[in-house]
Each structure stands twice: as structure tokens, then as C-alpha cells.
Amino acid sequence: MYDTILVTLDGTPTDRAIIEHVKQLAKLTHSRLVLLHVADGWAARTYGPDAVSPEIGEDTAYLEGVQKEFQSLGIPAQTELAFGEPAQEIIKWVQEKGCDLVAMSTHGHRFLADIFLGTTADQVRHSVSVPVLLLRAK
């Protein structure tokens, strides 16, 4: 059913909600995971894949830690680091590489910012043609 699940991570405690949920889902459906983080700091937005900064190093280490967590449970997982605006990069990844499900944690509402900019989750769910699992973090 879900051969490949794209799990988007932002490197905050909010990620724990989707990580824990996907552990169970991936085992049940025998899915392969792609763990995607979009680096969106100044260096990442300016230099893209050529960016070198403490942020990029921290992001890479974070992804590798989550990957090991899944692999220790026998769940195949790979990591991908993208650079730029999170919603655009997630949408681009889905369109170019494909998956069967996008799994994301949400932060909840930030009031005015959501009204004017929209949330990453909203932009993604309205722009991809695969199911999107949104799990609100506590």
C-alpha cells in the first residue's frame, strides 16, 4: 500500500509525533522511508547544496540519528537534505522522486503568519497528488 513514505522533519521536538506514528505504520505496511529535512537558513538558501555552515552539519547529524532509530527497528530508511523554502522543496521532491504517502507533523496555528503565508503542511497538501498524513504535535 505504502511502499515509500516521505517523512518530513524540521528538526524540532514536533518531529517526535510523526516519528513515533510512522514507526508503527512502516512496520505494518512494510514501507521504506525517506527522511527529508529542508535546510532553510541563510547559507542553505543562498548556496543550496554547496552550503557549508554549522546548521547544515547539525541538520545532517539529526537526520542520521533519526535514520539509525528507524533502522534499529528493522525499518529501511534513507535521508535526504534539501535546501530552500520548505514547502516548495517538499513539493518538488514528491513531484520529481515520487512516494506513496507524505507524513508530516504540524505545529498548529501561528495566527497571522498562517493567514498571510499559509503553513508548510497546507501548501504541501494542496499541491501534491499523493495522500498526506498530518499529525498535530502535542
C-alpha positions as CSV (number, residue, x, y, z in Angstrom):
1,M,0.0,0.0,0.0
2,Y,2.7,2.5,1.0
3,D,5.9,1.2,-0.5
4,T,7.7,4.6,0.1
5,I,6.7,7.1,2.8
6,L,8.3,10.5,2.7
7,V,8.7,11.7,6.3
8,T,9.3,15.5,6.5
9,L,11.3,16.6,9.5
10,D,12.0,20.1,10.7
11,G,14.5,19.3,13.4
12,T,12.3,20.3,16.3
13,P,10.6,18.4,19.1
14,T,7.4,18.5,16.9
15,D,9.0,15.7,14.8
16,R,8.6,13.1,17.6
17,A,4.8,12.9,16.9
18,I,5.3,11.8,13.3
19,I,8.4,9.7,14.0
20,E,6.5,7.6,16.6
21,H,3.4,7.2,14.4
22,V,5.4,6.3,11.3
23,K,7.3,3.6,13.2
24,Q,4.1,1.7,13.7
25,L,2.8,2.4,10.2
26,A,6.0,1.4,8.4
27,K,6.2,-1.9,10.3
28,L,2.5,-2.6,9.5
29,T,2.9,-1.8,5.8
30,H,6.5,-2.9,5.3
31,S,7.4,0.5,3.9
32,R,10.7,2.1,3.0
33,L,11.1,5.6,4.5
34,V,12.7,8.7,3.1
35,L,13.5,11.2,5.9
36,L,13.6,14.7,4.3
37,H,14.7,17.9,6.0
38,V,14.8,21.2,4.2
39,A,17.6,23.4,5.4
40,D,16.3,27.0,5.1
41,G,18.9,29.2,6.8
42,W,20.8,31.9,5.0
43,A,23.6,29.7,3.8
44,A,21.2,27.0,2.6
45,R,19.0,29.4,0.7
46,T,22.0,31.3,-0.8
47,Y,24.3,28.4,-1.7
48,G,22.0,25.4,-1.9
49,P,23.8,22.0,-1.9
50,D,27.2,23.9,-1.8
51,A,26.3,25.5,1.6
52,V,28.6,24.8,4.5
53,S,27.5,26.0,7.9
54,P,27.1,24.7,11.4
55,E,23.3,24.5,10.6
56,I,24.0,22.1,7.7
57,G,26.2,19.9,9.9
58,E,23.6,19.8,12.7
59,D,20.8,19.0,10.2
60,T,22.8,16.1,8.7
61,A,23.6,14.7,12.1
62,Y,19.9,15.0,13.1
63,L,18.8,13.1,10.0
64,E,21.4,10.4,10.6
65,G,20.2,10.0,14.2
66,V,16.6,9.5,13.2
67,Q,17.6,7.2,10.4
68,K,19.5,4.9,12.9
69,E,16.5,5.0,15.1
70,F,14.3,3.5,12.3
71,Q,17.0,1.1,11.1
72,S,17.4,-0.3,14.7
73,L,13.8,-1.4,14.4
74,G,14.4,-3.1,11.0
75,I,12.7,-0.3,9.1
76,P,14.6,0.7,5.9
77,A,15.2,4.5,5.9
78,Q,17.3,6.9,3.9
79,T,18.0,10.5,4.4
80,E,17.8,13.5,2.1
81,L,18.7,17.1,2.8
82,A,17.1,19.8,0.6
83,F,17.9,23.5,0.5
84,G,15.5,26.4,0.3
85,E,11.9,27.1,1.2
86,P,10.4,24.0,2.9
87,A,7.0,23.7,1.2
88,Q,8.5,24.3,-2.3
89,E,11.2,21.8,-1.7
90,I,8.9,19.1,-0.3
91,I,6.5,19.5,-3.2
92,K,9.4,19.4,-5.7
93,W,10.7,16.2,-4.1
94,V,7.4,14.5,-4.3
95,Q,6.9,15.5,-8.0
96,E,10.4,14.5,-9.0
97,K,11.0,11.4,-7.0
98,G,7.6,10.2,-6.0
99,C,6.3,8.4,-2.9
100,D,3.0,6.8,-1.8
101,L,2.5,8.9,1.3
102,V,3.8,12.2,2.8
103,A,3.9,12.1,6.6
104,M,4.3,15.4,8.5
105,S,3.9,16.8,12.0
106,T,2.2,20.1,12.3
107,H,2.8,22.8,14.8
108,G,-0.7,24.1,15.0
109,H,-1.6,27.7,14.2
110,R,0.5,30.8,14.3
111,F,-2.4,33.1,13.6
112,L,-1.4,35.9,11.3
113,A,1.5,34.2,9.7
114,D,-0.8,31.3,8.7
115,I,-3.3,33.7,7.2
116,F,-0.8,35.6,5.0
117,L,1.8,32.9,4.2
118,G,0.0,29.6,4.8
119,T,1.6,26.7,6.6
120,T,4.0,24.3,5.0
121,A,1.6,21.5,5.6
122,D,-1.3,23.4,3.9
123,Q,0.9,24.2,0.9
124,V,2.1,20.7,0.5
125,R,-1.4,19.0,0.9
126,H,-2.9,21.3,-1.7
127,S,0.0,20.7,-4.2
128,V,0.7,17.0,-4.3
129,S,-1.3,14.2,-5.7
130,V,-0.5,11.6,-3.0
131,P,-2.1,11.2,0.4
132,V,-0.7,13.4,3.1
133,L,-0.8,12.3,6.7
134,L,-0.8,15.3,9.1
135,L,-0.3,14.7,12.7
136,R,-0.5,17.6,15.1
137,A,2.2,17.6,17.8
138,K,1.1,18.0,21.4
